[in-house]
Amino acid sequence: MKKCLIVYDSYHHGNTRKVAEAMAQATGAQLCPADEAQGKNPGEYEIIGFGAGIAYGRFYEKLRKAAAAMDLKGKTVFVFSTSGTGSGKYNDGFSEELKKAGAAVAGSFACKGYDTMVMKMFGGVAKGHPDENDLSAAKKFALSVVGGRRQVAAPVGPA
């Protein structure tokens, strides 16, 4: 399995964090909030995932800045997002930014996430998302991009 880092920004309802955690659980990836990414060396990882919520049709700015500060030339990356609609079209612009930085985009994942920016007066949209189906799909996507599940050693202790 490839050594993977997942950089994410999730601040509104924790939607993207839940997806990032599901992907990391499936692949053994290291999680990194976008505001802590400055100290990470992309050269230490075979693949890097970037995920965020969507605001006004774009990935959150904090994640975009974190990615722009990394040397991604020749790196394999993937992108993922959460939004009220769950549309994958929002990933296209950010994927293009990563390609311009020299990265090879290996895949893209999107799912619904509870959104109170839209229809706030009526309680928002996509309540209950990401749900178990969304998280299962995120795990399957991550495994398809990163590789098979890492083996985790059983805890050692008194019998």
N, C-alpha and C positions, 0 to 999 in steps of 0.2 A: 504494500500500500504506500502511496506517496505521502511524504510529510507535508501537511497542509496547515495553513494559517487562515482563519476566517476573521476578517476585519468587518465590523458592523457598526451602524449607528441606529439606535432605537430609543426614542425618548418619549414619544407620545403615550402609547398604551403598552409598550413592551412587545408589540407584535413581532418585529424583526428579530429581537433578542430570542424569542421562543423558537423561531425558525432556525436561527444560527445555532442555538443549543441542540436542537434536534439533529442538525447536520453534523455537528461536532460529536454528538453521542454515537452516531452511526459510523463515523470515519476515524475517530480519534484525533480530530483536528484541534489545534490550539485556538481558543477564542481570544479576540482582542477588540475592545471598544475602540472606535475611530479616534477618540481623543488620547489614546495611549499608543497609537501606531507609530508615532515619530521615532521611538527607540527600536523598532523592529527592523531586522536586516532581511530583506526579501530573498537574498541569496541563500539563506538557511532553509528555505522551503521550496519544494518542487511545484507546488500549486498554491495559489492564494485566492480565496473567495472574498468578494466584496458585496455587502448587503446593507440595504437601508429601506426606510419608508419612503414614500413618494409625496412630495409637496409641490403643488402646481405643475405636475407632469414631469418632475425631475427628482433624481436621487437627492437626499438631504445633502446640503452643502458641506457639512463637516466630513462626511465620508468622501466626497469628491476631492476635498482639499487633502485629506490623508492619502488618498491614492495618488494624487498629483505630486506629492512630496516623496514618493517611493520611486526607486529605479526599477521599472518594470520591463525594461528592454530584454526580450527573449524569455520572459516569464510566462507560464501558463496560468490563466486566471479563469474564474467563473463569477457570474453576477447573480444576485437574487434580490427580490423586493417584495414588500407588502404594500397593499393599497386598498382603498375601499372597493375598487372594481376587480382587483386581482389581475389586471391586464399585463401581459408580458411586453406590450409595446413600450412601456415606460423604461424597460431595460436597454432598449436599442441605443439611445443617445449616450448613456454611460458606457456601454460596450464600445461604442465608437471612440470615446475619449481614451479608453484603455488601449485600444488598437493603435491610436495615434501616439501613445506613449511607448509603443513597441511590444505590447503584450499580445499573446495569442489567447483569444477568448474561447474556452473549451465548452461553454454552455451557459444557459440562462434559465432561471426559475422565477416564477412569480405566483403569489397566492393572495387571497383576500386577507385583509387585516381590519379589525374594528377601527372605524374612522369617524371622528366627531367633527372634523373640519367641514365635511359636507353634510348637509341636512341636520346641523347641530340642533336646530329648533325641535326636530322630531326624534332626537336621540341618536343620530348618526346612522351609519350604514355598516353592513357586514358584521353585525353583532355576533359574538361567539367565535369569530375567526381571529387568528388561524385556529382551526379545530383539529381533531385527531386525524381526519382525512388529509388535511393540508400538511400537517407535520409528517405523516407517513409518506406523502408524496415528496416532501423536502428531503427526507432521509434517502429515498430511492434515487432521487436526482443526484444527491451528493455522492452516493456510492457509485453511481454510473460515471461520474466525473473523476472522483478521487481514487476509487478502487475498492476492493473488498474490505470487509469489516476487520479492524485490528483485533487481535486477541488480547483480552485483558486478563491478567493473572488473578487467580482467586486469592482472597485475603488469607493471610497466614496468621494463625493464632492458636490458642489452646483448643483442643478437640473436646 
